[in-house]
């Protein structure tokens, strides 16, 4: 469900901190490790304590979203360390082009070629709007925050996504708001809060 996906996406700040430690020489204190563990426990709650769902038949839905948040974290840290002196627009353009190309290569064998003739004007406007605003502007703002702050700070935008998505999913898609969903989100947010305290002081 889309609301569960949005909550999993909130793991991005935790993975950003963890990947900074593993690959980019960032330091973590004991308090941050506790926060990371609490955040991961939130994922266990989301899967209703069936953690094997991440590696079984539900990997496409849940597991791939967890992998995506890992890539978000790595990309943010890599950009800050190696690409911050390059032209921002060129970096974003190449990033989105490569992402679109990889997505196309994966989608065509799975879904087949799209029927372009079936797209009406309204659909085209929506698709272009999502691409330009949902991806283009969003990426610009994200990389701008990384450039002028830290990857950990920029990743905190993930706080907002679950709240808005849960509300939208409930009213637009009629998706239920379950106890596991709320509990999992709370644990993830607690983990993010604890992990982020050291970053704020330094």
Secondary structure by P-SEA (a helix, b strand, c coil): caaaaaaaacaaaaaaaaaaaacccccccaaaaaaaaaaaaaaaaaacccccccccccccccaaaaaaaaaaaaaaaaaacccccccaaaaaaaaaaaaaaaaaaaaaaaccccccccccaaaaaaaaaaaacccaaaaaaaaaaaaacccccccccccaaaaaaaaaaaccccccccaaaaaaaaaaaaaaaaaacccccc
